[in-house]
Structures are given as C-alpha cells and as structure tokens.
C-alpha cells in the first residue's frame, strides 16, 4: 500500500516462541560452565565433580540385569514399587525412627523429590529459608515453584546458628531447607544442633525439608537426622545416587507427613508418571549390601586431603561427611583462583556456585588415590599467588 512504512527484516520476530517468565530465573549452572572448561583440557586433574568414583556394586548390577530379563517395561505405581517402598520404610524406621504414621515414596532422584516437595508446598509470595552455603539447585527450584529464597548464614565452621535462622523467619516463611551431610561444605550437623532447630521449628510451626543424600558417608560419629527429633513436621529426602554409585540411575525417596507425600505422589503422576521401574527392581538389593569398606576408604581419603591442604597453608574446616572440602581461597577471589587452577590443569569449583561468599572453593576427594596425590601436588603449587 502506497505510503505504508517499510518493515525492516530485523524487526520481525524470529519465531513464534515466547518463553515463560520462569525461564528467566534459571540458567546454566556455574558448575556446568567450569566442567565444560575442564573437559577441554587434556590430562586435567578433576577435583570438581560431585559423585562417587566407585562403580555400582556387582550385586546391584546383577539384580538389575535379572529385572531386565524378567520384563519390567510397564508403568509402575506413582508411589513406587510396593516392595521397595516397604524396604525403604523399614530402613528408615531402623536408621532414624521414622514414625508409623509417616509415609514413603520413591522419586526420580533426590532432585525429583525436592522438586515435588517444593511444588506441593510453595507458591507465589512464600519464602523458603535456604542455607548459605547450599547445594546449587535449591535456589532455582524454590523460584521455579514461585517462592522466594531467603538465606540463613552458616557460621564460619559451617554449623547451624539457630538465632540466625529465627531472625530470618517472617509471616511469609513456609519452609526451611536443611542439608546434612552437606554439599559443598561436608558439614554433618550434631544432635544438639538438630534438636535446637527442631524445637524452633516446632514452636514456629515451620516445616523442614531435610536433604540427607550423603547419609552413608559420615566419618566421625553416627549420622544424625532431623527425624531423630519428633515434633516438627519434616520431610526427609535421600536416595541411592551417592551411597551406591548410582547417580545416573535416578532413584531417590521422600519420607514424611502422609498428607505431604500424598500431594507429591499426585504431582509425580502428572510430571514423571512413575519412578524408573527397572532401577527400582534392581535397588531392592541395595539395603543388603555392606558399604562399610567404601566408607572407610573415603574416610582415609578425607584425612589425606585434609593433611595435605593444611600442610600447604590452606584455611579449611575438616568435613565430617559427604565427599567435599570447602576451603578458603589463599589469594584473590574464588573465580580468579579457580581460573588460575584451570591454567595449571586442576579443576576446582568457585564458591560462588554455592554461596554469596566469594572467598571459598569446592573440591572433592571422591577420586582415585593417584588423582588425589596429583591434586594435592597441584594445590600446593597454586597456594601462593603467581
């Protein structure tokens, strides 16, 4: 039409895709960015990855192979295979005193359990108390559920400060996330700390989501769970990923108030349909496997790593559990230090991936003895500013 303005090509939309606002709160994890950089370096000393370095136990493999041969391709219950749910319930009653009126469900990994738990409980305007430092997914999953993360700071030794937690509670607080043994710090909270927290949460009627995925790997005292202290409403999430080297098999569990589990089960039906049936059949063998030799091996690796870090001058808290150290950087900030480590063929993770603090870094000791030795040598080399 004569007189109509000419439309420039660059003004036209490239496609009909208009993404939901929730996509603005998530992005590529800082962990993934550093892993991608490390993967491009030949002969890298990788102390960055957060998974067990041992293989799935043979008994578990064979049980899974048998499940394949028996045919397991049909849909399962959204709660999980009844026999595995029952075995997990028995395990939790013996280990942490799970109450008879609490329920259990299997999930698609512990991340799946946390996702369902938050979606069932959290909505727009709700606040969720998140530890600082914390596992990377907590922040994004809270925001994807529509909530707002509010951080409670762990002290300089990464222990709980109940007064700090209480100061963060408002009329909009709906949940507290707890992680013990913790990623990235390796902290395992003591019975005294957990009892004080349980008392506070009972008094303030504040539910707790307790991520205890590293429960098997506690080195200096028995594992203490929030479930040992009844009174506050708590959901325990854990699974098989770390204890049995099954990270890629994606099988976790959630245990807690029956009404909370019921809502999660409904969500699971529509989001995941059911946990993987093949893995569930194989996992029935897990609770009969003795992993104490592997725990002893990791305790030794932890001690070797701690002694080496201290000898090189690092300020570090000795972890009581999990696979991780969270030392203070000896110079610069976390990003500068970890970028330099990469130039020396050493893969670490900057603390800002897990925290608002920018003066720590994370490393794992879930590696071979050879890698551990090479890693300590590299850490000694970079302990002083180049």
MARVOVEX-492094 format. One line per 2 residues: their letters; for each residue x, y, z of C-alpha. Coordinates in nm, 4 decimals. Layout:
N
a) X:Y:Z | ...
# end
This chain:
386
xx) 0.0000:0.0000:0.0000 | 0.1325:0.3413:-0.1021
xx) 0.2539:0.5377:0.1972 | 0.2848:0.2382:0.4285
xx) 0.6103:0.2296:0.6314 | 0.8626:-0.0263:0.5167
xx) 0.9122:-0.3040:0.7757 | 1.2765:-0.3882:0.8258
xx) 1.3562:-0.7607:0.8285 | 1.5378:-0.7362:1.1636
xx) 1.2167:-0.6042:1.3247 | 1.0243:-0.9230:1.2551
xx) 1.0120:-1.1880:1.5277 | 1.2494:-1.4754:1.4636
xx) 0.9914:-1.7370:1.5682 | 0.6596:-1.7783:1.7441
xx) 0.8296:-1.8877:2.0671 | 0.7688:-1.6676:2.3681
xx) 0.9180:-1.8302:2.6747 | 0.7604:-1.8347:3.0183
xx) 0.8886:-1.5920:3.2792 | 1.0103:-1.8814:3.4958
xx) 1.2891:-1.9407:3.2435 | 1.4393:-1.6079:3.3486
xx) 1.5226:-1.7451:3.6957 | 1.7279:-2.0406:3.5786
xx) 2.0391:-2.0629:3.3685 | 2.3365:-2.2849:3.3075
xx) 2.4873:-2.3755:3.6425 | 2.8259:-2.2275:3.7225
xx) 2.9290:-2.5847:3.7909 | 2.8464:-2.6882:3.4355
xx) 3.0410:-2.3949:3.2960 | 3.3540:-2.4958:3.4852
xx) 3.3081:-2.8639:3.3965 | 3.2856:-2.7674:3.0298
xx) 3.6100:-2.5690:3.0542 | 3.7865:-2.8534:3.2338
xx) 3.6733:-3.1095:2.9783 | 3.8629:-2.9186:2.7081
xx) 4.1958:-2.9522:2.8915 | 4.3970:-3.2707:2.8246
xx) 4.5076:-3.4694:3.1311 | 4.3061:-3.2498:3.3659
xx) 4.3208:-3.3267:3.7410 | 3.9486:-3.3258:3.8116
xx) 3.8534:-3.2477:4.1720 | 3.5300:-3.0796:4.0675
xx) 3.2700:-3.3492:4.0073 | 3.0263:-3.4356:4.2861
xx) 2.9697:-3.8075:4.2543 | 3.1165:-4.1288:4.3923
xx) 3.4117:-4.2532:4.1903 | 3.3365:-4.6240:4.2501
xx) 3.1185:-4.8419:4.0291 | 2.7728:-4.9744:4.1124
xx) 2.8132:-5.2818:4.3390 | 2.8027:-5.6094:4.1491
xx) 2.5040:-5.7446:4.3438 | 2.3021:-5.4415:4.2420
xx) 2.4042:-5.4774:3.8787 | 2.3023:-5.8427:3.8731
xx) 1.9674:-5.7698:4.0392 | 1.9022:-5.5084:3.7706
xx) 2.0040:-5.7455:3.4913 | 1.7611:-6.0020:3.6313
xx) 1.4887:-5.7381:3.6325 | 1.5503:-5.6754:3.2613
xx) 1.5258:-6.0452:3.1845 | 1.2019:-6.0749:3.3820
xx) 1.0478:-5.7858:3.1832 | 0.9895:-5.4547:3.3573
xx) 0.8716:-5.2230:3.0841 | 0.5218:-5.1460:3.2106
xx) 0.4201:-4.8394:3.4060 | 0.4623:-4.8628:3.7803
xx) 0.2868:-4.7005:4.0741 | 0.3478:-4.3242:4.1129
xx) 0.4409:-4.4001:4.4748 | 0.6983:-4.6571:4.3692
xx) 0.7179:-5.0351:4.3668 | 0.5399:-5.1563:4.6841
xx) 0.8216:-5.3932:4.7822 | 1.0853:-5.1178:4.7530
xx) 0.8668:-4.8675:4.9385 | 0.8285:-5.1224:5.2185
xx) 1.2044:-5.1937:5.2274 | 1.2828:-4.8211:5.2388
xx) 1.0307:-4.7682:5.5186 | 1.1943:-5.0473:5.7237
xx) 1.5377:-4.8958:5.6573 | 1.4243:-4.5524:5.7754
xx) 1.2486:-4.6852:6.0852 | 1.5684:-4.8613:6.1899
xx) 1.8018:-4.5753:6.0950 | 1.6171:-4.2637:6.2100
xx) 1.2965:-4.3713:6.3807 | 1.0524:-4.2852:6.1031
xx) 0.7105:-4.2649:6.2671 | 0.4497:-4.5295:6.1885
xx) 0.2033:-4.2680:6.0592 | 0.4540:-4.1179:5.8135
xx) 0.4616:-4.2263:5.4512 | 0.7344:-4.3083:5.1950
xx) 0.7537:-4.2715:4.8189 | 1.0189:-4.3342:4.5569
xx) 1.1188:-4.0458:4.3283 | 1.3187:-3.9735:4.0137
xx) 1.6361:-3.8928:4.2035 | 1.6627:-3.6745:4.5111
xx) 1.6332:-3.3706:4.2847 | 1.2943:-3.5056:4.1791
xx) 1.1936:-3.5419:4.5439 | 1.2921:-3.1812:4.6218
xx) 1.1085:-3.0553:4.3123 | 0.7863:-3.2338:4.4081
xx) 0.8132:-3.1277:4.7720 | 0.8503:-2.7598:4.6811
xx) 0.5768:-2.7666:4.4187 | 0.3385:-2.9228:4.6701
xx) 0.4063:-2.6653:4.9413 | 0.5336:-2.3391:4.7906
xx) 0.3570:-2.0756:4.5843 | 0.3867:-1.7062:4.4904
xx) 0.4805:-1.4879:4.7863 | 0.6043:-1.7759:5.0004
xx) 0.9542:-1.7592:5.1481 | 1.1864:-2.0577:5.1872
xx) 1.4862:-2.0491:5.4207 | 1.7946:-2.1794:5.2370
xx) 2.1378:-2.2378:5.3953 | 2.4388:-2.0369:5.2800
xx) 2.6472:-2.2185:5.1528 | 2.3976:-2.4519:4.9826
xx) 2.3599:-2.7090:4.7054 | 2.3137:-2.5267:4.3755
xx) 1.9609:-2.6411:4.2853 | 1.7853:-2.5148:4.5986
xx) 1.7666:-2.1519:4.4870 | 1.6368:-2.2207:4.1368
xx) 1.3843:-2.4854:4.2425 | 1.2377:-2.2528:4.5054
xx) 1.1947:-1.9819:4.2424 | 1.0512:-2.2260:3.9869
xx) 0.7901:-2.3192:4.2480 | 0.7022:-1.9490:4.2722
xx) 0.8702:-1.8874:4.6071 | 1.1452:-1.6560:4.7274
xx) 1.4722:-1.7958:4.8698 | 1.5824:-1.6292:5.1939
xx) 1.9316:-1.7250:5.3058 | 2.0339:-1.8149:5.6593
xx) 2.4089:-1.7961:5.7058 | 2.6002:-2.0888:5.8486
xx) 2.8778:-1.9825:6.0849 | 3.2491:-1.9752:5.9992
xx) 3.2720:-2.3509:6.0607 | 2.9509:-2.4044:5.8602
xx) 2.7488:-2.5031:6.1665 | 2.3878:-2.4041:6.2406
xx) 2.3137:-2.0765:6.4153 | 1.9567:-2.1128:6.5433
xx) 1.9350:-1.7457:6.6390 | 2.0329:-1.6518:6.2819
xx) 1.7622:-1.8813:6.1474 | 1.4985:-1.7388:6.3804
xx) 1.5869:-1.3851:6.2711 | 1.5025:-1.4796:5.9094
xx) 1.1529:-1.6111:5.9840 | 0.8682:-1.3835:5.8735
xx) 0.4950:-1.4189:5.8310 | 0.5612:-1.5428:5.4770
xx) 0.8097:-1.8183:5.5704 | 0.6684:-2.1559:5.4688
xx) 0.9657:-2.3947:5.4743 | 1.3258:-2.4408:5.5861
xx) 1.5704:-2.6433:5.3767 | 1.8353:-2.8380:5.5666
xx) 2.1275:-3.0328:5.4193 | 2.3318:-3.2723:5.6332
xx) 2.5837:-3.4100:5.5481 | 2.6200:-3.1058:5.3302
xx) 2.7281:-3.0260:4.9794 | 2.9531:-2.8209:4.9410
xx) 3.0897:-2.7940:5.2959 | 3.0964:-3.1536:5.4205
xx) 2.9260:-3.0445:5.7432 | 2.7270:-3.3039:5.9359
xx) 2.5152:-3.1305:6.1970 | 2.5331:-3.2606:6.5537
xx) 2.2367:-3.3996:6.7511 | 2.2468:-3.0887:6.9709
xx) 2.2185:-2.8549:6.6714 | 1.9364:-3.0555:6.5176
xx) 1.7439:-3.0764:6.8447 | 1.7642:-2.6981:6.8885
xx) 1.6479:-2.6484:6.5308 | 1.3627:-2.8980:6.5748
xx) 1.2499:-2.7129:6.8880 | 1.2483:-2.3808:6.6996
xx) 1.0602:-2.5216:6.4016 | 0.8042:-2.6922:6.6243
xx) 0.7472:-2.3670:6.8145 | 0.7177:-2.1592:6.4954
xx) 0.5194:-2.4308:6.3096 | 0.7784:-2.4278:6.0329
xx) 0.8147:-2.7438:5.8196 | 1.1639:-2.8723:5.7338
xx) 1.2844:-3.0338:5.4121 | 1.5979:-3.2283:5.5081
xx) 1.8282:-3.3361:5.2243 | 2.0304:-3.6279:5.3632
xx) 2.1615:-3.7774:5.0400 | 2.5129:-3.8312:5.1843
xx) 2.3827:-4.0054:5.4984 | 2.6053:-4.3108:5.4474
xx) 2.9242:-4.1049:5.4273 | 2.9641:-3.9744:5.7828
xx) 3.3088:-4.0343:5.9278 | 3.3435:-3.9394:6.2936
xx) 3.0054:-4.0115:6.4552 | 2.6758:-4.1803:6.3646
xx) 2.4577:-3.9906:6.1208 | 2.2099:-3.7613:6.2972
xx) 1.8803:-3.6861:6.1217 | 1.6131:-3.4272:6.1917
xx) 1.3834:-3.7313:6.2134 | 1.5524:-3.8244:6.5430
xx) 1.3751:-3.5246:6.6976 | 0.9986:-3.5564:6.6527
xx) 0.7632:-3.2660:6.6930 | 0.8399:-3.0510:6.3899
xx) 0.6965:-3.1508:6.0546 | 0.9866:-3.2745:5.8445
xx) 1.0306:-3.4382:5.5076 | 1.3466:-3.6446:5.4649
xx) 1.4778:-3.6818:5.1101 | 1.7607:-3.9131:5.0130
xx) 1.8327:-4.1923:4.7701 | 2.0775:-4.4354:4.6136
xx) 2.2876:-4.1982:4.3992 | 2.5839:-4.1420:4.6309
xx) 2.5721:-4.4473:4.8571 | 2.5817:-4.6985:4.5727
xx) 2.7417:-4.5051:4.2853 | 2.4049:-4.4853:4.1074
xx) 2.3936:-4.1123:4.0257 | 2.2871:-4.1716:3.6656
xx) 2.0198:-4.4260:3.7591 | 1.7978:-4.1509:3.9057
xx) 1.6289:-4.3078:4.2055 | 1.5591:-4.1311:4.5325
xx) 1.2985:-4.1311:4.8055 | 1.0973:-3.8969:5.0256
xx) 0.9619:-3.9784:5.3716 | 0.7456:-3.7658:5.5953
xx) 0.3907:-3.6485:5.6729 | 0.1365:-3.8606:5.4863
xx) -0.0547:-3.5585:5.3545 | 0.2640:-3.4052:5.2106
xx) 0.3607:-3.7354:5.0443 | 0.0073:-3.7663:4.9054
xx) 0.0346:-3.4297:4.7285 | 0.3803:-3.5208:4.5946
xx) 0.2505:-3.8547:4.4683 | -0.0251:-3.6760:4.2762
xx) 0.2279:-3.4397:4.1190 | 0.4593:-3.7286:4.0336
xx) 0.1792:-3.8976:3.8392 | 0.1435:-3.5938:3.6114
xx) 0.5118:-3.4958:3.5850 | 0.7166:-3.8172:3.5913
xx) 0.4337:-4.0799:3.5798 | 0.6411:-4.3150:3.7960
xx) 0.9993:-4.3700:3.9090 | 1.2021:-4.5931:3.6727
xx) 1.0686:-4.9465:3.7180 | 1.3906:-5.1173:3.6090
xx) 1.6033:-4.9320:3.8645 | 1.3542:-4.9948:4.1438
xx) 1.3665:-5.3712:4.0921 | 1.7442:-5.3677:4.1000
xx) 1.7595:-5.1346:4.4012 | 1.5846:-5.3928:4.6188
xx) 1.9279:-5.5497:4.6644 | 2.0840:-5.2265:4.7929
xx) 1.9892:-5.2415:5.1603 | 2.1614:-5.5820:5.1951
xx) 2.4963:-5.4575:5.0590 | 2.7693:-5.3777:5.3095
xx) 2.9309:-5.0472:5.2041 | 3.1468:-5.0057:5.5162
xx) 3.4729:-5.0750:5.3287 | 3.3965:-4.7906:5.0875
xx) 3.3097:-4.5578:5.3755 | 3.6426:-4.6468:5.5400
xx) 3.8210:-4.5765:5.2117 | 3.6597:-4.2332:5.1837
xx) 3.7434:-4.1553:5.5467 | 4.1086:-4.2266:5.4658
xx) 4.0931:-4.0099:5.1510 | 3.9390:-3.7284:5.3541
xx) 4.2186:-3.7475:5.6095 | 4.4890:-3.7481:5.3409
xx) 4.3300:-3.4486:5.1683 | 4.2913:-3.2568:5.4944
xx) 4.6517:-3.3137:5.5975 | 4.7733:-3.2074:5.2527
xx) 4.5628:-2.8898:5.2477 | 4.6780:-2.7851:5.5948
xx) 5.0425:-2.8579:5.5057 | 5.0073:-2.6280:5.2022
xx) 4.8702:-2.3460:5.4162 | 4.5002:-2.3581:5.3287
xx) 4.2413:-2.2480:5.5839 | 3.9945:-2.5349:5.5846
xx) 3.7321:-2.6972:5.8050 | 3.7684:-3.0754:5.8208
xx) 3.4444:-3.2199:5.6794 | 3.2522:-3.4654:5.8955
xx) 3.0706:-3.6169:5.5972 | 2.9983:-3.6215:5.2237
xx) 3.2755:-3.6058:4.9565 | 3.3723:-3.2375:4.9768
xx) 3.6006:-2.9718:5.1207 | 3.5134:-2.6012:5.1104
xx) 3.8465:-2.4247:5.1820 | 3.9088:-2.0535:5.1847
xx) 4.0957:-1.9296:4.8781 | 4.4562:-1.8423:4.9727
xx) 4.4638:-1.5324:4.7471 | 4.2366:-1.3346:4.5172
xx) 3.8703:-1.4213:4.4959 | 3.7175:-1.7607:4.4229
xx) 3.6795:-1.7066:4.0493 | 4.0318:-1.5723:3.9994
xx) 4.1790:-1.8591:4.1987 | 3.9811:-2.1322:4.0197
xx) 4.0579:-1.9854:3.6769 | 4.4279:-1.9985:3.7648
xx) 4.3858:-2.3576:3.8846 | 4.2473:-2.4476:3.5407
xx) 4.5564:-2.2975:3.3797 | 4.7558:-2.5430:3.5937
xx) 4.5337:-2.8322:3.4764 | 4.3435:-2.8541:3.8047
xx) 3.9618:-2.8418:3.8040 | 3.8012:-2.6894:4.1136
xx) 3.4708:-2.5066:4.1602 | 3.4411:-2.1437:4.2771
xx) 3.2454:-2.0990:4.5977 | 3.0050:-1.8531:4.4354
xx) 2.8392:-2.1516:4.2659 | 2.7094:-2.2430:4.6124
xx) 2.7135:-1.9248:4.8154 | 2.7079:-1.5480:4.8267
xx) 3.0584:-1.5794:4.9723 | 3.3294:-1.5329:4.7101
xx) 3.6278:-1.6404:4.9156 | 3.5950:-2.0220:4.9122
xx) 3.6206:-2.3041:4.6600 | 3.4904:-2.6596:4.6496
xx) 3.6841:-2.9741:4.5787 | 3.6029:-3.3424:4.6049
xx) 3.8078:-3.6298:4.7409 | 3.5863:-3.8904:4.5690
xx) 3.8682:-3.9757:4.3283 | 4.1366:-4.2395:4.2846
xx) 4.4419:-4.2278:4.5110 | 4.6534:-4.1305:4.2108
xx) 4.4272:-3.8343:4.1292 | 4.4219:-3.7369:4.4953
xx) 4.8027:-3.7312:4.5052 | 4.8278:-3.5290:4.1833
xx) 4.5610:-3.2920:4.3071 | 4.7427:-3.2227:4.6329
xx) 5.0630:-3.1505:4.4443 | 4.8809:-2.9041:4.2188
xx) 4.7066:-2.7403:4.5165 | 5.0436:-2.6926:4.6875
xx) 5.1770:-2.5301:4.3702 | 4.8964:-2.2727:4.3429
xx) 4.8687:-2.1932:4.7145 | 5.0741:-1.8750:4.6578
xx) 4.9734:-1.6046:4.4134 | 5.1641:-1.6447:4.0822
# end
